[in-house]
Amino acid sequence: MYDMTVYLIRHGETDYNKQKQLQGRSDIPLNAYGRELAEITGRALKDVTFDFVYSSPLNRAMETAKLLLGYKEVPVFSEERIIEISFGEHEGKSYHPDHFTITDKDFMHFFQAPEKYKVPGDGESFEGVIERTGDFWNELVQNPKHQNRTILVSTHGCALKAILANIRNTPVSEFWGEGVHKNCAVTIVRIQNNHYEIEEGKIYY
């Protein structure tokens, strides 16, 4: 038996995801397909009993958690430390190659060379998101009430990768690993005697 099992999920699709617009802290809701993905994932995980659920306060993460739970009566706690990274003045702008509207011509370092990423005005650094998600994660795994429990964490693409960066002690230059998780992709972290077993980016649709 594991000391703790944590399911980390990236929220379902939004119109901003579909159009390649930067969301960050913008409170963009799920679109119809995003809700469908959350429901499909919930059905795939119907036999999992979640004891605690923590979600980013943004609507797209909260709704994903609730749709995934379906009729399961589990309280969903809002957790500010797993909110998405802030893109500051770039939020809402497009990184689609055919209609790129971000004023910083080097912005794609964010995805391709994160160690070179320049934080926009009022934005957040990779180090910032790693620090706050790490604070959340350490508190989560050290909390006695979470022992021998199964926990759902509903969050965002960058914030989820930041949690994994804390677990793996990944340098910023290797932050993205195999890339951004797909919407509603689930990473399962099983913990036993301080040993981590990670099953990353599972898709149920």
PyRosetta script that sets phi, psi and omega in degrees:
from pyrosetta import init, pose_from_sequence

init()
pose = pose_from_sequence("MYDMTVYLIRHGETDYNKQKQLQGRSDIPLNAYGRELAEITGRALKDVTFDFVYSSPLNRAMETAKLLLGYKEVPVFSEERIIEISFGEHEGKSYHPDHFTITDKDFMHFFQAPEKYKVPGDGESFEGVIERTGDFWNELVQNPKHQNRTILVSTHGCALKAILANIRNTPVSEFWGEGVHKNCAVTIVRIQNNHYEIEEGKIYY")
pose.set_psi(1, 137.7)
pose.set_omega(1, -179.3)
pose.set_phi(2, -79.7)
pose.set_psi(2, 149.2)
pose.set_omega(2, 176.0)
pose.set_phi(3, -66.2)
pose.set_psi(3, -31.7)
pose.set_omega(3, -179.1)
pose.set_phi(4, -166.1)
pose.set_psi(4, 144.3)
pose.set_omega(4, 173.5)
pose.set_phi(5, -127.5)
pose.set_psi(5, 128.0)
pose.set_omega(5, -177.4)
pose.set_phi(6, -120.4)
pose.set_psi(6, 126.7)
pose.set_omega(6, 174.5)
pose.set_phi(7, -100.8)
pose.set_psi(7, 114.7)
pose.set_omega(7, 177.4)
pose.set_phi(8, -100.4)
pose.set_psi(8, 122.9)
pose.set_omega(8, -179.3)
pose.set_phi(9, -123.2)
pose.set_psi(9, 137.7)
pose.set_omega(9, 168.7)
pose.set_phi(10, -84.0)
pose.set_psi(10, 141.7)
pose.set_omega(10, -177.9)
pose.set_phi(11, -58.1)
pose.set_psi(11, 164.7)
pose.set_omega(11, 176.9)
pose.set_phi(12, -70.0)
pose.set_psi(12, 175.4)
pose.set_omega(12, -175.4)
pose.set_phi(13, -68.2)
pose.set_psi(13, 145.4)
pose.set_omega(13, 171.6)
pose.set_phi(14, -121.8)
pose.set_psi(14, 168.2)
pose.set_omega(14, 176.3)
pose.set_phi(15, -63.3)
pose.set_psi(15, -33.1)
pose.set_omega(15, 177.4)
pose.set_phi(16, -64.3)
pose.set_psi(16, -40.9)
pose.set_omega(16, 175.5)
pose.set_phi(17, -58.1)
pose.set_psi(17, -47.8)
pose.set_omega(17, -175.7)
pose.set_phi(18, -62.4)
pose.set_psi(18, -37.7)
pose.set_omega(18, -175.5)
pose.set_phi(19, -93.7)
pose.set_psi(19, 1.6)
pose.set_omega(19, -178.1)
pose.set_phi(20, 59.2)
pose.set_psi(20, 49.5)
pose.set_omega(20, 172.6)
pose.set_phi(21, -106.1)
pose.set_psi(21, 145.9)
pose.set_omega(21, -179.1)
pose.set_phi(22, -74.2)
pose.set_psi(22, 125.9)
pose.set_omega(22, -179.4)
pose.set_phi(23, -96.7)
pose.set_psi(23, -57.0)
pose.set_omega(23, -177.2)
pose.set_phi(24, 54.1)
pose.set_psi(24, -122.7)
pose.set_omega(24, -178.0)
pose.set_phi(25, -85.5)
pose.set_psi(25, -6.0)
pose.set_omega(25, 178.4)
pose.set_phi(26, -61.3)
pose.set_psi(26, 133.6)
pose.set_omega(26, -172.7)
pose.set_phi(27, -90.0)
pose.set_psi(27, 73.1)
pose.set_omega(27, -177.5)
pose.set_phi(28, -87.7)
pose.set_psi(28, 129.6)
pose.set_omega(28, -178.4)
pose.set_phi(29, -77.4)
pose.set_psi(29, 164.5)
pose.set_omega(29, 171.5)
pose.set_phi(30, -63.8)
pose.set_psi(30, 148.8)
pose.set_omega(30, 169.4)
pose.set_phi(31, -92.3)
pose.set_psi(31, -179.3)
pose.set_omega(31, -175.9)
pose.set_phi(32, -59.3)
pose.set_psi(32, -41.4)
pose.set_omega(32, 179.6)
pose.set_phi(33, -66.5)
pose.set_psi(33, -37.3)
pose.set_omega(33, 178.4)
pose.set_phi(34, -62.5)
pose.set_psi(34, -39.7)
pose.set_omega(34, 177.0)
pose.set_phi(35, -66.4)
pose.set_psi(35, -39.1)
pose.set_omega(35, 178.7)
pose.set_phi(36, -62.3)
pose.set_psi(36, -42.8)
pose.set_omega(36, 179.5)
pose.set_phi(37, -61.1)
pose.set_psi(37, -42.0)
pose.set_omega(37, 179.9)
pose.set_phi(38, -64.7)
pose.set_psi(38, -40.0)
pose.set_omega(38, 179.4)
pose.set_phi(39, -67.7)
pose.set_psi(39, -41.5)
pose.set_omega(39, 178.2)
pose.set_phi(40, -62.2)
pose.set_psi(40, -44.3)
pose.set_omega(40, 179.6)
pose.set_phi(41, -63.7)
pose.set_psi(41, -39.1)
pose.set_omega(41, 177.1)
pose.set_phi(42, -61.3)
pose.set_psi(42, -41.7)
pose.set_omega(42, 178.7)
pose.set_phi(43, -65.2)
pose.set_psi(43, -37.3)
pose.set_omega(43, 179.1)
pose.set_phi(44, -66.2)
pose.set_psi(44, -28.0)
pose.set_omega(44, -177.8)
pose.set_phi(45, -105.9)
pose.set_psi(45, 20.6)
pose.set_omega(45, -174.0)
pose.set_phi(46, -61.8)
pose.set_psi(46, -25.4)
pose.set_omega(46, -178.3)
pose.set_phi(47, -89.5)
pose.set_psi(47, -0.7)
pose.set_omega(47, 177.9)
pose.set_phi(48, -87.0)
pose.set_psi(48, 129.1)
pose.set_omega(48, 177.6)
pose.set_phi(49, -97.0)
pose.set_psi(49, 109.9)
pose.set_omega(49, 178.7)
pose.set_phi(50, -90.2)
pose.set_psi(50, 130.2)
pose.set_omega(50, -179.9)
pose.set_phi(51, -92.0)
pose.set_psi(51, -32.4)
pose.set_omega(51, 179.3)
pose.set_phi(52, -140.8)
pose.set_psi(52, 145.7)
pose.set_omega(52, 177.6)
pose.set_phi(53, -132.0)
pose.set_psi(53, 128.5)
pose.set_omega(53, 176.5)
pose.set_phi(54, -121.6)
pose.set_psi(54, 134.6)
pose.set_omega(54, -178.1)
pose.set_phi(55, -134.6)
pose.set_psi(55, 147.0)
pose.set_omega(55, 165.0)
pose.set_phi(56, -54.2)
pose.set_psi(56, 146.5)
pose.set_omega(56, 179.4)
pose.set_phi(57, -71.2)
pose.set_psi(57, -12.4)
pose.set_omega(57, -179.2)
pose.set_phi(58, -68.8)
pose.set_psi(58, 142.2)
pose.set_omega(58, -172.7)
pose.set_phi(59, -53.3)
pose.set_psi(59, -41.6)
pose.set_omega(59, -175.5)
pose.set_phi(60, -64.6)
pose.set_psi(60, -32.7)
pose.set_omega(60, 177.5)
pose.set_phi(61, -78.7)
pose.set_psi(61, -43.2)
pose.set_omega(61, 178.5)
pose.set_phi(62, -60.0)
pose.set_psi(62, -46.4)
pose.set_omega(62, -178.4)
pose.set_phi(63, -66.0)
pose.set_psi(63, -38.3)
pose.set_omega(63, 177.2)
pose.set_phi(64, -58.8)
pose.set_psi(64, -46.4)
pose.set_omega(64, -179.8)
pose.set_phi(65, -60.3)
pose.set_psi(65, -45.6)
pose.set_omega(65, -176.5)
pose.set_phi(66, -69.1)
pose.set_psi(66, -38.1)
pose.set_omega(66, 177.5)
pose.set_phi(67, -68.1)
pose.set_psi(67, -38.3)
pose.set_omega(67, 178.6)
pose.set_phi(68, -64.4)
pose.set_psi(68, -40.9)
pose.set_omega(68, -179.0)
pose.set_phi(69, -68.5)
pose.set_psi(69, -30.5)
pose.set_omega(69, -178.9)
pose.set_phi(70, 61.8)
pose.set_psi(70, -122.4)
pose.set_omega(70, -177.1)
pose.set_phi(71, -90.0)
pose.set_psi(71, 2.2)
pose.set_omega(71, 178.9)
pose.set_phi(72, -68.3)
pose.set_psi(72, 130.9)
pose.set_omega(72, -177.8)
pose.set_phi(73, -92.6)
pose.set_psi(73, 84.0)
pose.set_omega(73, 178.6)
pose.set_phi(74, -127.1)
pose.set_psi(74, 126.7)
pose.set_omega(74, 179.4)
pose.set_phi(75, -66.2)
pose.set_psi(75, 142.0)
pose.set_omega(75, 178.9)
pose.set_phi(76, -107.7)
pose.set_psi(76, 116.1)
pose.set_omega(76, -178.5)
pose.set_phi(77, -93.0)
pose.set_psi(77, 131.0)
pose.set_omega(77, 176.9)
pose.set_phi(78, -77.7)
pose.set_psi(78, 130.8)
pose.set_omega(78, -175.8)
pose.set_phi(79, -131.6)
pose.set_psi(79, 106.3)
pose.set_omega(79, -175.6)
pose.set_phi(80, -62.4)
pose.set_psi(80, -29.9)
pose.set_omega(80, -174.3)
pose.set_phi(81, -71.8)
pose.set_psi(81, -10.8)
pose.set_omega(81, 177.9)
pose.set_phi(82, -111.8)
pose.set_psi(82, 20.9)
pose.set_omega(82, 172.5)
pose.set_phi(83, -67.6)
pose.set_psi(83, 162.1)
pose.set_omega(83, -177.6)
pose.set_phi(84, -71.3)
pose.set_psi(84, 159.4)
pose.set_omega(84, 174.4)
pose.set_phi(85, -59.9)
pose.set_psi(85, 146.2)
pose.set_omega(85, 178.0)
pose.set_phi(86, -91.9)
pose.set_psi(86, 131.9)
pose.set_omega(86, 175.0)
pose.set_phi(87, -96.5)
pose.set_psi(87, 6.3)
pose.set_omega(87, 176.1)
pose.set_phi(88, 53.7)
pose.set_psi(88, -127.6)
pose.set_omega(88, -175.9)
pose.set_phi(89, -65.3)
pose.set_psi(89, -13.5)
pose.set_omega(89, -179.5)
pose.set_phi(90, -87.5)
pose.set_psi(90, -7.8)
pose.set_omega(90, -175.6)
pose.set_phi(91, -61.2)
pose.set_psi(91, 136.4)
pose.set_omega(91, -178.4)
pose.set_phi(92, 90.1)
pose.set_psi(92, -13.1)
pose.set_omega(92, -179.6)
pose.set_phi(93, -83.4)
pose.set_psi(93, 159.9)
pose.set_omega(93, -173.4)
pose.set_phi(94, -98.9)
pose.set_psi(94, 137.2)
pose.set_omega(94, 171.5)
pose.set_phi(95, -110.1)
pose.set_psi(95, 16.1)
pose.set_omega(95, 175.9)
pose.set_phi(96, -65.9)
pose.set_psi(96, 131.3)
pose.set_omega(96, -175.9)
pose.set_phi(97, -59.8)
pose.set_psi(97, -25.0)
pose.set_omega(97, -178.1)
pose.set_phi(98, -85.8)
pose.set_psi(98, -18.1)
pose.set_omega(98, 176.5)
pose.set_phi(99, -149.3)
pose.set_psi(99, 66.2)
pose.set_omega(99, -178.3)
pose.set_phi(100, -75.5)
pose.set_psi(100, 119.1)
pose.set_omega(100, -175.8)
pose.set_phi(101, -116.2)
pose.set_psi(101, 6.8)
pose.set_omega(101, -180.0)
pose.set_phi(102, -78.3)
pose.set_psi(102, 131.2)
pose.set_omega(102, -174.3)
pose.set_phi(103, -69.4)
pose.set_psi(103, -27.6)
pose.set_omega(103, 178.7)
pose.set_phi(104, -81.4)
pose.set_psi(104, 110.3)
pose.set_omega(104, -177.6)
pose.set_phi(105, -65.7)
pose.set_psi(105, -18.9)
pose.set_omega(105, 179.7)
pose.set_phi(106, -97.6)
pose.set_psi(106, 14.8)
pose.set_omega(106, -175.0)
pose.set_phi(107, -57.1)
pose.set_psi(107, -34.0)
pose.set_omega(107, -174.8)
pose.set_phi(108, -64.4)
pose.set_psi(108, -7.0)
pose.set_omega(108, 168.8)
pose.set_phi(109, -56.4)
pose.set_psi(109, -27.9)
pose.set_omega(109, -179.9)
pose.set_phi(110, -52.5)
pose.set_psi(110, -42.9)
pose.set_omega(110, -179.1)
pose.set_phi(111, -92.9)
pose.set_psi(111, -35.2)
pose.set_omega(111, -168.0)
pose.set_phi(112, -98.0)
pose.set_psi(112, -27.4)
pose.set_omega(112, 179.8)
pose.set_phi(113, -151.0)
pose.set_psi(113, 70.3)
pose.set_omega(113, -171.8)
pose.set_phi(114, -56.3)
pose.set_psi(114, -26.1)
pose.set_omega(114, 178.9)
pose.set_phi(115, -67.8)
pose.set_psi(115, -16.6)
pose.set_omega(115, 179.3)
pose.set_phi(116, -101.4)
pose.set_psi(116, -0.1)
pose.set_omega(116, -174.9)
pose.set_phi(117, -64.6)
pose.set_psi(117, 130.4)
pose.set_omega(117, 176.8)
pose.set_phi(118, -98.3)
pose.set_psi(118, 121.4)
pose.set_omega(118, -176.5)
pose.set_phi(119, -70.1)
pose.set_psi(119, 126.2)
pose.set_omega(119, 179.0)
pose.set_phi(120, -72.4)
pose.set_psi(120, 166.2)
pose.set_omega(120, 178.3)
pose.set_phi(121, -54.3)
pose.set_psi(121, 132.3)
pose.set_omega(121, -178.9)
pose.set_phi(122, 65.8)
pose.set_psi(122, 11.7)
pose.set_omega(122, 178.9)
pose.set_phi(123, -91.0)
pose.set_psi(123, -174.0)
pose.set_omega(123, -177.4)
pose.set_phi(124, -126.5)
pose.set_psi(124, 145.4)
pose.set_omega(124, 179.6)
pose.set_phi(125, -86.3)
pose.set_psi(125, 164.3)
pose.set_omega(125, 173.4)
pose.set_phi(126, -60.4)
pose.set_psi(126, -40.0)
pose.set_omega(126, -179.7)
pose.set_phi(127, -61.2)
pose.set_psi(127, -36.2)
pose.set_omega(127, 179.7)
pose.set_phi(128, -65.8)
pose.set_psi(128, -46.6)
pose.set_omega(128, -178.8)
pose.set_phi(129, -69.3)
pose.set_psi(129, -34.2)
pose.set_omega(129, 176.7)
pose.set_phi(130, -65.5)
pose.set_psi(130, -41.9)
pose.set_omega(130, -178.2)
pose.set_phi(131, -64.2)
pose.set_psi(131, -48.3)
pose.set_omega(131, -175.5)
pose.set_phi(132, -72.2)
pose.set_psi(132, -37.4)
pose.set_omega(132, 176.7)
pose.set_phi(133, -69.3)
pose.set_psi(133, -31.7)
pose.set_omega(133, 176.5)
pose.set_phi(134, -66.0)
pose.set_psi(134, -38.2)
pose.set_omega(134, 176.7)
pose.set_phi(135, -62.2)
pose.set_psi(135, -43.3)
pose.set_omega(135, 176.8)
pose.set_phi(136, -61.8)
pose.set_psi(136, -48.2)
pose.set_omega(136, -175.5)
pose.set_phi(137, -62.9)
pose.set_psi(137, -45.0)
pose.set_omega(137, -179.3)
pose.set_phi(138, -62.1)
pose.set_psi(138, -40.7)
pose.set_omega(138, 178.0)
pose.set_phi(139, -65.7)
pose.set_psi(139, -39.1)
pose.set_omega(139, -179.9)
pose.set_phi(140, -60.7)
pose.set_psi(140, -51.7)
pose.set_omega(140, -173.3)
pose.set_phi(141, -76.0)
pose.set_psi(141, -20.1)
pose.set_omega(141, -179.0)
pose.set_phi(142, -92.8)
pose.set_psi(142, -7.3)
pose.set_omega(142, -177.8)
pose.set_phi(143, -74.9)
pose.set_psi(143, 120.6)
pose.set_omega(143, -178.0)
pose.set_phi(144, -57.6)
pose.set_psi(144, -31.8)
pose.set_omega(144, -177.6)
pose.set_phi(145, -69.8)
pose.set_psi(145, -14.3)
pose.set_omega(145, 179.2)
pose.set_phi(146, -90.2)
pose.set_psi(146, -7.4)
pose.set_omega(146, -176.9)
pose.set_phi(147, -65.9)
pose.set_psi(147, 136.4)
pose.set_omega(147, -178.7)
pose.set_phi(148, 59.3)
pose.set_psi(148, 32.7)
pose.set_omega(148, -179.9)
pose.set_phi(149, -122.1)
pose.set_psi(149, 164.5)
pose.set_omega(149, 176.6)
pose.set_phi(150, -115.6)
pose.set_psi(150, 128.1)
pose.set_omega(150, -170.0)
pose.set_phi(151, -124.9)
pose.set_psi(151, 138.8)
pose.set_omega(151, 174.4)
pose.set_phi(152, -107.1)
pose.set_psi(152, 132.6)
pose.set_omega(152, 176.1)
pose.set_phi(153, -123.2)
pose.set_psi(153, 115.9)
pose.set_omega(153, -178.6)
pose.set_phi(154, -104.1)
pose.set_psi(154, 117.8)
pose.set_omega(154, -171.6)
pose.set_phi(155, -145.8)
pose.set_psi(155, -147.8)
pose.set_omega(155, -170.0)
pose.set_phi(156, -129.7)
pose.set_psi(156, 168.5)
pose.set_omega(156, -175.2)
pose.set_phi(157, -56.2)
pose.set_psi(157, -52.6)
pose.set_omega(157, -178.0)
pose.set_phi(158, -73.5)
pose.set_psi(158, -41.6)
pose.set_omega(158, -179.7)
pose.set_phi(159, -63.0)
pose.set_psi(159, -38.3)
pose.set_omega(159, 178.3)
pose.set_phi(160, -64.6)
pose.set_psi(160, -44.1)
pose.set_omega(160, 177.5)
pose.set_phi(161, -63.1)
pose.set_psi(161, -32.2)
pose.set_omega(161, 178.8)
pose.set_phi(162, -67.7)
pose.set_psi(162, -39.0)
pose.set_omega(162, 175.4)
pose.set_phi(163, -59.7)
pose.set_psi(163, -45.8)
pose.set_omega(163, 179.0)
pose.set_phi(164, -65.1)
pose.set_psi(164, -33.6)
pose.set_omega(164, 177.4)
pose.set_phi(165, -63.5)
pose.set_psi(165, -34.8)
pose.set_omega(165, 176.3)
pose.set_phi(166, -68.1)
pose.set_psi(166, -43.3)
pose.set_omega(166, -179.0)
pose.set_phi(167, -63.7)
pose.set_psi(167, -42.5)
pose.set_omega(167, -174.4)
pose.set_phi(168, -93.8)
pose.set_psi(168, -6.0)
pose.set_omega(168, -175.2)
pose.set_phi(169, 56.1)
pose.set_psi(169, 46.6)
pose.set_omega(169, -176.5)
pose.set_phi(170, -79.5)
pose.set_psi(170, 133.3)
pose.set_omega(170, 174.4)
pose.set_phi(171, -68.6)
pose.set_psi(171, 155.8)
pose.set_omega(171, -179.0)
pose.set_phi(172, -56.5)
pose.set_psi(172, -35.6)
pose.set_omega(172, -178.7)
pose.set_phi(173, -61.3)
pose.set_psi(173, -23.1)
pose.set_omega(173, -179.5)
pose.set_phi(174, -112.7)
pose.set_psi(174, 21.2)
pose.set_omega(174, -171.8)
pose.set_phi(175, -54.8)
pose.set_psi(175, -45.7)
pose.set_omega(175, -172.1)
pose.set_phi(176, -81.3)
pose.set_psi(176, -17.6)
pose.set_omega(176, 178.5)
pose.set_phi(177, 55.6)
pose.set_psi(177, -117.0)
pose.set_omega(177, -179.9)
pose.set_phi(178, -82.8)
pose.set_psi(178, 3.1)
pose.set_omega(178, 177.7)
pose.set_phi(179, 114.4)
pose.set_psi(179, 177.5)
pose.set_omega(179, 180.0)
pose.set_phi(180, -67.8)
pose.set_psi(180, 136.1)
pose.set_omega(180, 176.8)
pose.set_phi(181, -65.7)
pose.set_psi(181, 147.4)
pose.set_omega(181, 175.0)
pose.set_phi(182, -69.3)
pose.set_psi(182, 158.9)
pose.set_omega(182, 176.6)
pose.set_phi(183, -58.7)
pose.set_psi(183, 134.0)
pose.set_omega(183, -178.3)
pose.set_phi(184, 65.8)
pose.set_psi(184, 15.2)
pose.set_omega(184, 170.5)
pose.set_phi(185, -70.5)
pose.set_psi(185, 142.7)
pose.set_omega(185, -175.7)
pose.set_phi(186, -117.4)
pose.set_psi(186, 131.1)
pose.set_omega(186, 172.2)
pose.set_phi(187, -110.3)
pose.set_psi(187, 126.5)
pose.set_omega(187, -177.8)
pose.set_phi(188, -105.0)
pose.set_psi(188, 124.3)
pose.set_omega(188, 178.6)
pose.set_phi(189, -113.8)
pose.set_psi(189, 115.6)
pose.set_omega(189, 178.4)
pose.set_phi(190, -106.3)
pose.set_psi(190, 130.9)
pose.set_omega(190, -174.5)
pose.set_phi(191, -119.5)
pose.set_psi(191, 128.6)
pose.set_omega(191, 177.3)
pose.set_phi(192, -147.4)
pose.set_psi(192, 119.9)
pose.set_omega(192, 179.9)
pose.set_phi(193, 52.2)
pose.set_psi(193, 45.3)
pose.set_omega(193, 179.8)
pose.set_phi(194, 64.8)
pose.set_psi(194, 14.4)
pose.set_omega(194, 174.6)
pose.set_phi(195, -102.7)
pose.set_psi(195, 133.3)
pose.set_omega(195, -177.3)
pose.set_phi(196, -106.4)
pose.set_psi(196, 129.1)
pose.set_omega(196, 173.6)
pose.set_phi(197, -114.8)
pose.set_psi(197, 118.3)
pose.set_omega(197, -172.6)
pose.set_phi(198, -116.4)
pose.set_psi(198, 125.8)
pose.set_omega(198, 175.0)
pose.set_phi(199, -113.6)
pose.set_psi(199, 102.6)
pose.set_omega(199, -165.2)
pose.set_phi(200, -98.4)
pose.set_psi(200, 137.6)
pose.set_omega(200, 168.2)
pose.set_phi(201, 67.5)
pose.set_psi(201, 38.6)
pose.set_omega(201, 179.2)
pose.set_phi(202, -71.8)
pose.set_psi(202, 135.7)
pose.set_omega(202, 179.1)
pose.set_phi(203, -113.0)
pose.set_psi(203, 134.5)
pose.set_omega(203, -177.6)
pose.set_phi(204, -112.8)
pose.set_psi(204, 13.1)
pose.set_omega(204, -179.1)
pose.set_phi(205, -129.9)
pose.dump_pdb("model.pdb")
